[in-house]
Structure formats: structure tokens, C-alpha cells
Amino acid sequence: MRKFQLTAAVAAGLLVTGFLVYSVVAQQPAGPGAAGPPASGGIVLLDVNSVFKENDHFKALRAEMERDVARAEEAFKKERENLKQMAEVLKETQSSAPDYRAKEEEFTRRSTDFNVKMQLQRKEFLQQESRIYWTVYQEIQQEVDYVAQNNGFAMVLRFSNDPVDHDKPDDILREINKQVVWNARPLDITPFIKKRLADRYGAGRPAAPVGPAARPGVPFNR
């Protein structure tokens, strides 16, 4: 049984509707010639896919699911071997034998049950993976919303810093069609959000509540 994994397109669909994301805040150190931090009410940028790739909580949840998948695959492998043996015995049994019909019915029943269990398990793992993406996305969104409200930002646009492979047409098309053609470095708040999520959910830390009562506001240019 193959490992069940949502496609990148489905994952992206879970992350954002269109290109707008709820407000978010942060700043990586400005380089030479970089513009200053955006003013209150301005627009900032977030590489959501990059946040997912480096998110410790996301990795932990995925690893746990992969262990579940491995255990399920092992159980299905054993049942598949049993069915193979039953098929071989049935093949060697004369159709006129007294117990042939009983063996045939047993094989048919177990084969049907096996296929049904496989389909249900596949559906369960797809749903589990969807829930993982949604859980982590909610954590990202809550963190972004909290920080944005404390800094007065109006909007966050999703963009991508993924490198382009010039030998892959899909990469080139993605680069040509991207919404953000250029941006000043301080507008990219991705490193800031990554750090805040790592501080809250990384290294085995328990999830903390998000909101004004949980911690004081953090300014964008801190």
C-alpha cells in the first residue's frame, strides 16, 4: 500500500484562498539599500509554503502519521500474504471436493473485506493528513493575526521565494505568473513568523494559547 500524501496543489489550497492571507507581521534584518519597515496600515509578504516546510510541529505531526501508515502497511502486507496462500490452496483443490465451495466463499469474503478495509484506511489517512495541514495552518494564521493586529497592518500577500529550475517548465510558468514581481526585503516577514512559531511549538514545547491574554504585543521592527 503506497503512502498517502496530498499533492502540493491540495496543500496549497488548504493554506490560502487566492493570494490573500490574514494580516501578519515581522521583519528580517534589512540589507544594504533595503527600504525601512512598512508603516502601520501597510502591506507585508509571507512565504506560506516555506513556513510549512520548516515548521517543527508540522514535521512532528507528519512523522507520527507516517508511523501509523507504516504499521497499517505491515498489517495489510500480512493479510495480503494470507490471501495469496488461500488462493493457492483453492487453485490446488478440485472443484468437486466437498470443501471447495466453503473455501471459495471464505476466500471471496476475506478478499472483499480486505479491499474495503484498504479503501477505508486510505480515506482515513487522507483525512488525517488534511487535518494536519489545517491544524498547522490555523497556528500560522493565529500567530500572524495576533502580531498583525498589534502592529496595525492592513494586509498580507502570499508570495514564494522558491528557486526556479530553468529546466522545468512548471517552475518557469510559476515564476512568470507570480503575483509579487519584486519586493523590498523588509516586507518579507517570513523569517520572523518562522521564529515565533518555533519559539511556541518547536522543540517539544506545548501549544500555548494565542491572544492578548497570552503575551504582550510584539512590534514589527523588534
Beta strands, then each sheet from edge to edge (+ up, - down):
strand 1: 20-21
strand 2: 43-46
strand 3: 155-158
sheet 1: 1+ 3- 2-
end
